Amino acid sequence: MQATTDHERRCYCGKLYQTISSLGRHSRGCPASSGDCKGFLQLLAYLEPRPVPGDLFHRALSPFRKWNENGNELRERPFQLPGVFSDEGRLDKAIKDAIDAHAVLVTIGSSVPDADQGPWWAYRNFELPEPSRTFIRNSLESLDGTCGQLDAMRLVFHGFPIPDLDTSFVEKGNALLPFVVPLLYKLPVDKLLVSELPSTIEVCISISHFGDHDTKSNALAVAQTLADRIAPSPLDFSIGLRRLTLSLVGGQAVSISLSPGPDRKGNSQRAEALLFRAQQSVELGHVSEAWKLVGQWTPFHAAQPSSLETIMSSRLDYMKGKLRRFQGNFEAARQYFEPLSSQYPPTRVQFSSRLHLIAVYAELGLWEKAQTVADRIEVVSGRQRRLYRLAQAELFLSRALCGFEDDLASAKGLFADIVSEYEGLVPFGRTMRRNFFRACFGLAVIGHLQRQGQTLFGALGSLSGWELAYRASRECLVVAEGFPDLVCHLSMAQVQCSVSGQSGPPLERAKQIWAALSSQGLEQRFCFTNLGTRWVDMVSEWLESSGCPRIVSHWGGPANKNE
């Protein structure tokens, strides 16, 4: 008779017995041997990283949220989850059984937000002891090598947020990403049911908003593989647009030739395409062209827009506000950002709208309004915290440039911390690189102000700060030198002029950049830093007082009234 192995004599509670008969007697009364408790423990065995937040299981009790073809929210249960997730009472008992049997390690706290008003276990973390985890995985894989992994994937995907359906989309996605990545690279795509494919594709597209470049690309590759199984897929457009967006963010030149669907959801996809083309125009410096693009979209029925069309209208208004701000038309930008900043229920663009509104108010000298907006902002992630601190630092520095000298020290401390934090991150896309530039730029301005009129040693310190800012600008994935580079050269020229009376090569380079930008009709002036018009005007005036001609003309002028 063949000897039995250890895993054949271990109970789901983790206890090991010498004989199968003794195991059988124990199992008949062990809470961990119930079908629902086994299902819960099997999922724990395949979920990584550990411990696993209870809220992840709580999410599975709620329907999956997505957009239907009419652009309205649809709630359904597309993923074939284990039966224990069909009823909160069953799941509650399964978890209690696992705890009573000492089958799991339980700690307080959840790493995934969204456990409001949930059961007590939604606020706990769960982990299997390693022997039990190995035993359960070996047991399942001896029957079906992908069963446990597939159920784990279904559970995590069921709880993953879909863009524009959730105001905390970014925060929830980032919280769930660590559980998605291990599954994504081992996803048994051939085992999924046909009925599960559309929702799985949508989740993969959502995942492509998070993580590093490899994670985003892999998520889209999985989405395309699944879409090929149901080709032509109505989600082909969304996959293609996300690929183009990642290419644009990575600094690549791309062109769009995608066709959205004919229904209301397709109309919202058309808005997505226009937003993409508008952003592409901004990257090329053609702000007026971007403005024309965002004006080409309307809902199917303006009086009765779908939920998704309403959200797309907010995103288009957000882009319009940015464009007016980039053109220096701050009053017009204010008219877009103010409603978006106080909109209820809030949209995904509310946080970013408030950051832009702080900068717009600063340009208009409305300091109290700017600080009031800053005080209303709530941050729920590390990314939002960095952006908020950057906006606050720029507000302090803008005030300092207007005579509020006491704010200079606060600005310097924030900028220094932000630079250090960004230096510890690995930037891929333009956004993070530009934020790093903004922080370097702020420090350079402060160093310039504090060393103004000092000796050669002080001038060298100022030049060092501007050289760092210039290098950061050149790493923003823009081939040609633009307005940020021009301002760096102007500032370096002023430092040299204040010490030696000669502006030297930096001023000549600034002239060349301005001539090139003017000849091309490029309008991008405010994309990189919230300090807007003040610093370049100060530097230009200092240079003029030293006998240098003014290079930058009509800085911060009003937008074209004919647009």
Beta strands, then each sheet from edge to edge (+ up, - down):
strand 1: 52-53
strand 2: 64-67
strand 3: 73-76
strand 4: 105-108
strand 5: 124-127
sheet 1: 1+ 5- 4+
sheet 2: 2+ 3-
end
